[in-house]
Amino acid sequence: MLTVLVTAKDGQLAQCIESIAPKHPNLKFIFKSFSQLDITNFKQVNSVFNSSEQFDYCINCAAYTAVDKAETEIEKAYDVNVLGSKNLAEVCRKHKVTLFHLSTDFVFDGKTLQPYLEDSITNPLGVYGDTKLKGENAISETLENHFILRTSWLYSEFGNNFLKTMLRLARERDEISVVSDQIGSPTYAKDLAEVILKFIETKNTSYGLYHYSNEGAISWYDFANEIFKKTDKDIRLNKIKTKDYPTPAERPKYSVLNKEKITNIRGVSIPNWKDSLAEAIANLKEE
Ligand SMILES: NC(=O)c1ccc[n+]([C@@H]2O[C@H](COP(=O)([O-])OP(=O)(O)OC[C@H]3O[C@@H](n4cnc5c(N)ncnc54)[C@H](OP(=O)(O)O)[C@@H]3O)[C@@H](O)[C@H]2O)c1
């Protein structure tokens, strides 16, 4: 049986992994919370890996993900996304553990209208994207047996995300405005979790960088519209431009990922965003 260490057990992706774990009885999971395993604390990382349990894989779900706050909490974002990632890579190398790490579409500047390939030129617009890119580099320079999956617009029934924010706003307001000039692909975090476990179960050794999101290219407005349609919410939804909704961190205008590389991996399928949204909403109702 393969043993899989999952960091940041209270984060969105880790909770998705935990929720699908029973469907994968061939894998033994060990989930560690932030307080049990702070990835910026090298001594603590080392001691978790030195424990009696030997891990085959580590899925790093820990990250500094507050995109706007990162513009002022630069050091904190750097510590988690760069130094923390490097710590894990170093300890994984020492213990011969394969590391799965997540990165983001925000490593791109969005100044194109072509889906981004894994080797497209990166140019993060903000601190968050910059630290995630440096984290990718820290891992690939430190550890051979790693997988880095860049993903985008993650949502699920867990944690804080766009789906849950829209449903909360629909309860609180009669009218909301959402930007319609940022184009990307929503990704149901459970689909991403399934892909990671597929890589593990098939013992894939084609290490490196991959892009994964749900299929489709839409705006945040389109996403909100579909959420309200699927949940029968009676709310007035207005289209606005990014310039009318200023945020501390600039976002890419276009961040669709080209997923051809990952679709060539045995057993990996990519659901359409509308189908995955329907599933997430059904699962949210059960929560
Ligand atoms: N969410 C998105 O839209 C999105 C899009 C593209 C890529 N990604 C990437 O996908 C991955 C998973 O995202 P997510 O949505 O699951 O993020 P999330 O819900 O914010 O989870 C991140 C978790 O990491 C924890 N954490 C922060 N610092 C830590 C540390 N030093 N040691 C251990 N844990 C720490 C956080 O705890 P606290 O909450 O207590 O700080 C949180 O529980 C991340 O790598 C993210 O960059 C996310």
The ligand as a Tripos MOL2 file, in Angstrom:
@<TRIPOS>MOLECULE
LIG
   48    52     1     0     0
SMALL
NO_CHARGES

@<TRIPOS>ATOM
      1 N1         -7.8170   28.7740   -4.7770 N.am      1 LIG1
      2 C1         -7.5470   29.0210   -6.0670 C.2       1 LIG1
      3 O1         -8.3560   29.6360   -6.7900 O.2       1 LIG1
      4 C2         -6.2690   28.5280   -6.6730 C.ar      1 LIG1
      5 C3         -6.0430   28.7790   -8.0360 C.ar      1 LIG1
      6 C4         -4.8540   28.2980   -8.6090 C.ar      1 LIG1
      7 C5         -3.9390   27.6070   -7.8280 C.ar      1 LIG1
      8 N2         -4.1820   27.4040   -6.5000 N.ar      1 LIG1
      9 C6         -3.1960   26.6710   -5.7130 C.3       1 LIG1
     10 O2         -3.7780   25.4500   -5.3050 O.3       1 LIG1
     11 C7         -3.2890   25.0670   -4.0260 C.3       1 LIG1
     12 C8         -4.4410   24.7450   -3.0980 C.3       1 LIG1
     13 O3         -5.2580   25.9100   -2.9580 O.3       1 LIG1
     14 P1         -6.4850   25.9590   -1.9370 P.3       1 LIG1
     15 O4         -7.5960   26.6580   -2.6310 O.co2     1 LIG1
     16 O5         -6.7180   24.6030   -1.3460 O.co2     1 LIG1
     17 O6         -5.8680   26.9400   -0.8370 O.3       1 LIG1
     18 P2         -6.3640   27.2010    0.6700 P.3       1 LIG1
     19 O7         -7.7630   26.7170    0.8450 O.co2     1 LIG1
     20 O8         -6.0450   28.6190    0.9530 O.co2     1 LIG1
     21 O9         -5.4040   26.2520    1.5130 O.3       1 LIG1
     22 C9         -4.0920   26.5650    1.8180 C.3       1 LIG1
     23 C10        -3.8310   26.0630    3.2140 C.3       1 LIG1
     24 O10        -2.4560   26.2160    3.5450 O.3       1 LIG1
     25 C11        -2.3950   26.6020    4.9100 C.3       1 LIG1
     26 N3         -1.0930   27.1810    5.2030 N.ar      1 LIG1
     27 C12        -0.6840   28.4710    5.0740 C.ar      1 LIG1
     28 N4          0.5900   28.5860    5.4710 N.ar      1 LIG1
     29 C13         1.0110   27.3610    5.8580 C.ar      1 LIG1
     30 C14         2.2270   26.8340    6.3570 C.ar      1 LIG1
     31 N5          3.2890   27.6360    6.5640 N.pl3     1 LIG1
     32 N6          2.3160   25.5120    6.6290 N.ar      1 LIG1
     33 C15         1.2460   24.7070    6.4580 C.ar      1 LIG1
     34 N7          0.0500   25.1430    6.0110 N.ar      1 LIG1
     35 C16        -0.0500   26.4570    5.6930 C.ar      1 LIG1
     36 C17        -3.5440   27.5600    5.0570 C.3       1 LIG1
     37 O11        -3.8630   27.7720    6.4210 O.3       1 LIG1
     38 P3         -4.5300   29.1720    6.8600 P.3       1 LIG1
     39 O12        -5.8040   29.2790    6.1000 O.co2     1 LIG1
     40 O13        -4.7000   29.0010    8.3240 O.co2     1 LIG1
     41 O14        -3.5380   30.2330    6.4790 O.co2     1 LIG1
     42 C18        -4.6390   26.8180    4.2880 C.3       1 LIG1
     43 O15        -5.2810   25.8680    5.1230 O.3       1 LIG1
     44 C19        -2.3790   26.2000   -3.5730 C.3       1 LIG1
     45 O16        -1.0530   25.8550   -3.8690 O.3       1 LIG1
     46 C20        -2.7900   27.3680   -4.4330 C.3       1 LIG1
     47 O17        -1.7390   28.2900   -4.6140 O.3       1 LIG1
     48 C21        -5.3320   27.8460   -5.9180 C.ar      1 LIG1
@<TRIPOS>BOND
     1     1     2 1
     2     2     3 2
     3     2     4 1
     4     4     5 ar
     5     4    48 ar
     6     5     6 ar
     7     6     7 ar
     8     7     8 ar
     9     8     9 1
    10     8    48 ar
    11     9    10 1
    12     9    46 1
    13    10    11 1
    14    11    12 1
    15    11    44 1
    16    12    13 1
    17    13    14 1
    18    14    15 2
    19    14    16 1
    20    14    17 1
    21    17    18 1
    22    18    19 2
    23    18    20 1
    24    18    21 1
    25    21    22 1
    26    22    23 1
    27    23    24 1
    28    23    42 1
    29    24    25 1
    30    25    26 1
    31    25    36 1
    32    26    27 ar
    33    26    35 ar
    34    27    28 ar
    35    28    29 ar
    36    29    30 ar
    37    29    35 ar
    38    30    31 1
    39    30    32 ar
    40    32    33 ar
    41    33    34 ar
    42    34    35 ar
    43    36    37 1
    44    36    42 1
    45    37    38 1
    46    38    39 2
    47    38    40 1
    48    38    41 1
    49    42    43 1
    50    44    45 1
    51    44    46 1
    52    46    47 1
@<TRIPOS>SUBSTRUCTURE
     1 LIG1         1 GROUP 0 **** ****
